[in-house]
Amino acid sequence: MGERILVIGGKGTTGKRLVERLDAIGAEVAIGTRTPSGPRDRRFDWGDGASPAAFDGCSAAYLVAPTNRTDHLDVMRPVLEDALERQVRRFVLLSSSLLERGGPMMGGIHGWLADNAPEWAVLRPS
């Protein structure tokens, strides 16, 4: 198992900056995107049943929740369970300073990660 990091939303606002910083330190990065166009890009959409394949060969993932819905736990949990089965061990969730663990939206994912992921962190910018 390599030390590849899947950056979901790797072409978005925070993901793009994270990819640049990971590249600068020589990390191996895969970019999860709905519109793959480059060699590191992997097709990823939370609502697509084929998306868990994007985690193959990755040991860590940066998670950006879907922006077109609010039932994040219902949508993300099956994909994250599949990621764990694929040996992803570390998860970093972009959340919000307003959302508490176990609360609505990303708060549900925060709670799920705390209860299920071997290594996890939640970024709560303000």
C-alpha positions as CSV (number, residue, x, y, z in Angstrom):
1,M,0.0,0.0,0.0
2,G,1.4,3.3,-1.1
3,E,1.2,6.6,0.8
4,R,-0.9,8.2,-1.9
5,I,-3.4,10.9,-0.7
6,L,-6.7,11.3,-2.5
7,V,-7.8,14.9,-2.5
8,I,-11.5,15.0,-3.1
9,G,-12.4,18.3,-4.8
10,G,-8.8,18.6,-5.8
11,K,-9.7,21.2,-8.4
12,G,-11.8,23.3,-6.0
13,T,-11.0,26.2,-3.8
14,T,-9.3,24.4,-0.9
15,G,-8.4,21.2,-2.7
16,K,-6.4,22.9,-5.4
17,R,-4.3,24.7,-2.7
18,L,-3.8,21.5,-0.8
19,V,-2.7,19.6,-4.0
20,E,-0.1,22.4,-4.6
21,R,1.3,22.1,-1.1
22,L,1.4,18.3,-1.2
23,D,3.2,18.5,-4.5
24,A,5.7,20.9,-3.0
25,I,6.7,18.4,-0.4
26,G,6.9,15.5,-2.8
27,A,3.7,13.7,-1.7
28,E,2.0,11.3,-4.1
29,V,-1.4,12.8,-4.8
30,A,-4.5,11.6,-6.6
31,I,-7.2,14.1,-7.4
32,G,-10.9,13.2,-7.0
33,T,-13.0,15.2,-9.4
34,R,-16.3,15.0,-11.3
35,T,-14.4,16.1,-14.5
36,P,-11.1,14.2,-14.8
37,S,-8.8,15.6,-17.4
38,G,-5.3,14.8,-16.2
39,P,-3.2,11.7,-15.4
40,R,-3.6,12.0,-11.6
41,D,-7.4,12.6,-11.9
42,R,-9.8,10.0,-10.7
43,R,-13.5,10.2,-11.3
44,F,-15.3,11.0,-8.1
45,D,-18.8,12.0,-7.2
46,W,-20.4,11.2,-3.8
47,G,-23.6,10.1,-5.6
48,D,-21.9,7.7,-8.0
49,G,-21.6,4.1,-6.9
50,A,-18.4,3.7,-8.9
51,S,-16.6,6.5,-6.9
52,P,-15.1,4.3,-4.2
53,A,-12.6,3.0,-6.8
54,A,-11.0,6.5,-6.6
55,F,-9.6,5.4,-3.1
56,D,-7.7,2.4,-4.6
57,G,-4.0,2.6,-3.6
58,C,-4.5,5.5,-1.3
59,S,-3.8,5.5,2.4
60,A,-5.3,8.9,3.2
61,A,-8.1,11.2,1.9
62,Y,-9.1,14.8,2.2
63,L,-12.8,15.0,2.2
64,V,-15.0,17.8,0.9
65,A,-18.7,17.1,1.3
66,P,-21.2,17.3,-1.6
67,T,-22.4,20.9,-2.1
68,N,-25.7,20.1,-3.6
69,R,-27.4,18.5,-0.6
70,T,-27.5,18.5,3.2
71,D,-27.9,14.8,4.1
72,H,-24.1,14.3,4.2
73,L,-24.0,11.3,6.5
74,D,-26.5,9.4,4.3
75,V,-24.5,10.1,1.2
76,M,-21.0,9.9,2.5
77,R,-21.1,7.0,4.9
78,P,-21.4,4.2,2.3
79,V,-18.4,5.6,0.3
80,L,-16.3,6.1,3.5
81,E,-17.1,2.5,4.6
82,D,-15.9,1.3,1.2
83,A,-12.8,3.4,1.6
84,L,-12.0,1.7,4.9
85,E,-12.4,-1.7,3.2
86,R,-9.9,-0.4,0.6
87,Q,-7.4,0.2,3.4
88,V,-7.7,4.0,3.6
89,R,-6.7,4.8,7.2
90,R,-6.5,8.6,7.5
91,F,-9.3,11.0,6.8
92,V,-9.3,14.8,6.9
93,L,-12.8,16.4,6.6
94,L,-13.3,20.1,5.7
95,S,-16.2,21.2,7.9
96,S,-17.3,24.5,9.5
97,S,-16.6,26.1,12.8
98,L,-20.4,26.3,13.3
99,L,-21.0,22.6,13.0
100,E,-20.4,20.5,16.1
101,R,-19.6,16.8,16.2
102,G,-22.8,14.8,15.7
103,G,-24.7,17.9,14.6
104,P,-26.3,18.5,11.1
105,M,-24.5,18.3,7.8
106,M,-20.7,17.7,8.3
107,G,-21.3,17.3,12.0
108,G,-22.7,13.8,11.3
109,I,-19.6,12.9,9.3
110,H,-17.4,14.3,12.0
111,G,-19.1,12.0,14.5
112,W,-18.9,9.0,12.2
113,L,-15.2,9.6,11.6
114,A,-14.5,9.8,15.3
115,D,-16.3,6.5,15.9
116,N,-15.0,4.6,12.9
117,A,-11.8,5.9,11.3
118,P,-8.4,4.8,12.6
119,E,-7.0,8.3,12.1
120,W,-9.0,11.4,11.4
121,A,-9.1,15.2,11.7
122,V,-11.8,17.7,11.1
123,L,-10.9,21.2,9.8
124,R,-13.3,23.8,11.2
125,P,-12.3,27.1,9.7
126,S,-14.0,30.3,10.5
